[in-house]
Amino acid sequence: MLRHPEFDPVAISLGPLKVHWYGLTYLVGFLVGWWLGRLRTRKPWSPITEDQMGDLLFYIAVGVILGGRFGYVLFYNFGNFLGDPLSLLRVWEGGMSFHGGLIGVMLALAWFARKVDRTFFQIADFVAPLVPVGLGAGRIGNFINGELWGKPTDVPWGMVFPQAPDALARHPSQLYQFALEGALFFILLWWFSSKPRPRMAVSGCFLALYGIFRFVVEFFRQPDPQLGYLAFDWLTMGQVLSFPMIVAGIAMVAFAYRRNTP
């Protein structure tokens, strides 16, 4: 049995100014995504120029932050929002949803695509392989904070999290998500997108792979206490939101190859 290292969530403290590790992991994710995006702009099939990558990153950041926060409140904490609407604005209290962030990013990409006179899927296919870097960085931030721990377990790498309501060893599900939604997801999607594919295929692959990885890891992750299990003593909100992604992603890949638009 292991014990969580109990990292100080504050990475840098300069008087009243405090920089948290979670914020730094987001920053690293955005910066690495920006650098990889600049590499992709040098491909002959890139829909944007290297100079436009900075603007695209800004649109993505806005979509992630606004969509992630709205999604968390809507999908995971709506009851609390009805009693305290201002909780939506208190971002510093925590609470971000990937599925909400995905919707926010999709809206931001549609806006950006219109601005640069490209189709939505031209931009989405370009951006998709960059996203796992940010997802993996965010899960490292969750682990540093000792949050989003997993279910109790007796595996040798089970870990006691001080912020959990008990002293039981639990799955370090944040690290599982880093390995699946971050590292493996990036490798597969970067490889798949390294060659020209039919339009929409990369976006479809993104949805299907993320949906599968998230659905699987939810079996090891402790469900949100305000929701618990939605059915069967195992179905979580994360799985409910991920299943349509799997279906839509597979359908998009099949449609993309059938239509075969370069």
N, C-alpha and C positions, 0 to 999 in steps of 0.2 A: 504494500500500500504506500502510495506517495502522498505528499502534501504540497498543496499549491504554494509557490514561493512568496506569495503576498507582496507582489511588487507595489511600490508607491505609484499610484495612478498619475501623479504629477511628475513629468519628466524634467521640467525646468521651472524654477520659481525665482522670480526677480521682483521682490517686494510684493505689491498687490497683483502683479502679472503672473499667472500660472498657465503653463503649457502642458496639457495632458498627453499621455502616450497615445490615447485613442485618437486625438486630433492629429498627432504626428503620423499615425499609421494611415489615416485618410490622405494626408499630404503626400506621403511616400507613394501610395497607390496612384494618386493623380499624376505625380511627377514621372513615375515609371511608365504609366499609360501614355503620357504626353510624348516621352522619348520613343517608345515603341511605335506610336502613331506617326511620328516624324519619319521613322524608318519605312513605314508602310506607304507614306506619301511619295516615296522615291520609286515605287513600282509603277510600271507604265499604265497599269489599269486603275490607279488610284483616282477616286472621284474628286479629291480635293488637293490643293497645293500644300507645300510645307508651311507656307506663311499662314494658311487658314487653320492649321492645327490648333493654334492658341485659342482662336475664337470657338472652335468646336469644343475644346476642353472646358471653356467657360460655360457653354450651354449644358454640357454634361453635368458639371458640378452643381449648377442651379437645379437641374432635374433630379439629381441624386438627393440633395438636401431637402428640397421642398416635397418631392414625391415620397421620400423615405419617411419623413415625419408625418405627413398626411396619411400615408398608408398604415403606419403603426397605430395611429389614433383610430382610423376607420376599421382596420381588421382585428386589432388586438386589444384596444382599450376604449371602445366606443362608449361604454357605460360611464366610465370616468369622465369622458369628454362632455357627455350630456349634463353631468352635474357640475362640471368645471370647464367651460369652453376655453378659458384662457390657458389651460394646460397645453393646448395645441402650440402655443408660442414659447413654452418653457423647454426649449430644445436641450438646455444644459442639464435637465433632469434625466436625460437618456430616453431611448425609445426610437429606433429606426427600423423600418421594414424593407427587406430586399424587394418584395413584390410591389410595394408602393413606389420604391425608388425606380424600379423597372418601368412602371407606368410613367413616372415623371421624366425619365430619360427618353422614352419613346416620344412623348410630346415635344421635348426639347429638340430631338433629332428631326422631327417633322418640321418644326419651325426653322431649324438651321438648313435643312434640305431645300426648303422653299427659298430661303435667303440666297443660297449659292446656286440655285437653279438645277438641282439634282432631284432624283426620286428618293423617297424615304428609304427603300431597301438598298440603294447604292450607298447611302450613308450608314445604315444599320449594319450591313455586311462588313463595312470597313471598320466600324467601332467594336463589333462583337468580340473579336479576339483580344481586345485590350482590357475588357471588363474583369476577367478572372484575377488579374493582378490586384485590382482594388478590393475584390471580394476576399482574397487571401489575406491582404494586409489588414482588413477590418476584423477578420477572425483572430488574428494575432492580438489586435487591440482588445477584443473581448476576453481573450485568455489573460492578458496582463491585468485587466480589471477584475478578473475572477468572476465573470458574469456568464450567463447562458450556459451553465454547467449541464452535465448529462444526468442520466438516471443512475441510481445506486447499482453497483456492480461488484463482483468478486474477482475480476480479471487482475493480473499482476500490476498493470499500469493504472489501476483505479486511483483516483486522486481525491483527497479531502479538500473541499473549498470552504474557507473560513466564512464566507458570506452565505453559504447554504444554511437551511434551517436545522441541520443536524450534522453530526460528525461522521456520516457514512462516506465510504469511498464511492466516487462517482466516475462515470465515463468523462474524460476530458473532451467533450464533444466539439469544443471550439477548435481543437487540433485536428479532429476528424474532418471538420468542415474546411479547415485550411488545406488539408491534404487533398480532399476531393474537389471542393468548389474553387480552390485556389490553384494549387500546383498541377494536379492531374487535368483539371478542366482547361487550364492554360495550354498545357502541352498538346492535348488533343485538338483544341480549337485552333491553335497557332499552326499546327501541322496541316489540318484540314484546309485552312485558308491560305496556306503558303503558295498554292497554285490557283489560277482562275477557276471559279466554280460558277454554275448557273446562278443568276441573281435570285436572292432569297434563301439559297441553300445554307449559307453560313449562319444567317439569322435563325433559320429553323433548327440547325444543329445546336446553336446556342441554347435555345429554349428547351429542346429535348434533353440535352445533357445536364443542364442545370436542374431541370425538373426531376430527373432520375436521381442525381446525386443528393438533392435536398430531400426527396421523398425517403431515400434510404437512411440518411443520417438522422432523420426525425425519430427513427426507432430507438436511437440511443440518447436523444436529447430530452431533457426534462421539459414538459410542456409549460407554457406560460401559466402562472398560478391563477390569473383572473379568468382563464378559459378552461384549462385542464384538457381532458380528452373530449372530443366532440361526439364520438361513437365507438362502440366495440372495445372500449378500454385501451385503444391504441391509436385511433385516428386523431391527428392534430390539425390545427389550422394551417400549419406549414404544408402538410400533405394535401389538404383540400385545395390550397392555392397553387400547388406545384403540379397536380395531376392534369389540369387543363393545359399547362405549359408543355407537358410531355406529348399530349395528343396533338396540340397545335403545331409543335415543332416537327413531329414526324410527318404530319400532313403537309407542312410547308416544304420540307425537303423533297418529298415525293412529287409535289406539284412543281417545284423548281426544276427537277430533272426531267419531268414530263414536258414542261414548256421549253426548257433549255435555252432561256434568254441569257446571253453572255454577260 
